[in-house]
Amino acid sequence: MTPDHSSVDDDRGCLRVVLAVPFLLLTLIEAYFCWTALTIRPSGPWDDDAYAGITLSCVVTLGTAAAVIALWAVPSVRRVVPWWCISPSLLMGIVAGVRWMNGG
């Protein structure tokens, strides 16, 4: 007996909704820390606290980007979540990496 394809499609729709929650939460956290990494401005070369804040924000942004990619890399997740759903996370990870290298 073969499975009914309409029930498989319905299950994938529910799975997408369930998986959207961790992807959305991680992306929101990442967006906040990426924003803080971009908006912190050191007063000068002596402002170690600002540089530490930039570094911390970049590390958290990169960590959450890695978590999103790790979640998406699971084969069962990859089958139902298209790659473009993680593109904002990848973009913010790249932005944080560039910020960290240029001013963190």
C-alpha positions as CSV (number, residue, x, y, z in Angstrom):
1,M,0.0,0.0,0.0
2,T,1.4,3.4,-1.0
3,P,1.1,6.4,1.1
4,D,-1.4,9.1,0.1
5,H,0.6,12.0,-1.3
6,S,-1.8,14.6,-0.1
7,S,-1.3,13.5,3.5
8,V,2.5,13.7,3.1
9,D,2.2,17.3,1.8
10,D,-0.1,18.2,4.7
11,D,2.6,16.8,7.2
12,R,5.3,18.9,5.5
13,G,3.2,22.0,5.9
14,C,2.8,21.4,9.6
15,L,6.5,20.6,9.9
16,R,7.4,23.9,8.2
17,V,5.3,25.8,10.7
18,V,6.9,24.0,13.7
19,L,10.4,24.5,12.3
20,A,9.7,28.2,11.6
21,V,9.6,28.9,15.4
22,P,13.3,28.1,16.1
23,F,14.4,29.6,12.8
24,L,12.5,32.8,13.6
25,L,13.7,33.0,17.2
26,L,17.3,32.4,16.3
27,T,17.1,34.9,13.4
28,L,15.6,37.6,15.6
29,I,18.3,37.1,18.2
30,E,20.9,37.2,15.5
31,A,19.4,40.4,14.1
32,Y,19.5,42.1,17.4
33,F,23.2,41.3,18.0
34,C,24.1,42.1,14.5
35,W,22.4,45.5,14.9
36,T,24.3,46.2,18.1
37,A,27.6,45.2,16.5
38,L,27.0,47.7,13.7
39,T,25.7,50.6,16.0
40,I,28.4,50.5,18.7
41,R,30.9,53.2,18.0
42,P,34.1,53.4,20.1
43,S,35.0,56.9,21.3
44,G,38.6,56.2,20.4
45,P,41.4,53.6,20.5
46,W,41.3,53.6,24.3
47,D,37.6,52.6,24.5
48,D,38.1,48.9,25.3
49,D,34.5,48.4,26.6
50,A,33.1,49.4,23.2
51,Y,35.5,47.1,21.4
52,A,34.6,44.3,23.8
53,G,30.9,44.9,23.1
54,I,31.4,44.8,19.3
55,T,33.4,41.5,19.7
56,L,30.7,40.0,21.9
57,S,27.9,41.0,19.5
58,C,29.8,39.6,16.6
59,V,30.5,36.3,18.3
60,V,26.8,35.9,19.4
61,T,25.7,36.7,15.8
62,L,28.1,34.2,14.3
63,G,27.1,31.6,16.9
64,T,23.4,32.0,16.2
65,A,24.1,31.8,12.4
66,A,26.0,28.6,13.0
67,A,23.0,27.3,15.0
68,V,20.6,28.1,12.2
69,I,22.9,26.4,9.6
70,A,23.3,23.4,11.9
71,L,19.6,23.1,12.3
72,W,19.1,23.4,8.6
73,A,21.8,20.8,7.8
74,V,19.8,18.0,9.4
75,P,18.6,16.1,6.3
76,S,14.9,15.8,7.4
77,V,14.8,19.6,8.0
78,R,16.6,20.3,4.7
79,R,13.8,18.4,2.8
80,V,11.1,20.7,4.0
81,V,12.9,24.1,4.5
82,P,14.3,25.7,1.4
83,W,17.8,27.2,1.4
84,W,16.5,30.7,1.0
85,C,14.9,30.6,4.4
86,I,18.3,30.7,6.0
87,S,19.7,33.4,3.7
88,P,19.0,36.3,6.2
89,S,20.9,34.4,8.8
90,L,23.8,33.7,6.5
91,L,23.9,37.4,5.4
92,M,23.9,38.6,9.0
93,G,26.7,36.1,9.8
94,I,28.8,37.5,6.9
95,V,28.1,41.1,8.1
96,A,29.1,40.3,11.6
97,G,32.3,38.5,10.4
98,V,33.3,41.6,8.3
99,R,32.5,43.9,11.2
100,W,34.6,41.8,13.6
101,M,37.5,41.8,11.3
102,N,37.4,45.5,10.5
103,G,36.6,47.0,13.9
104,G,36.0,44.5,16.7
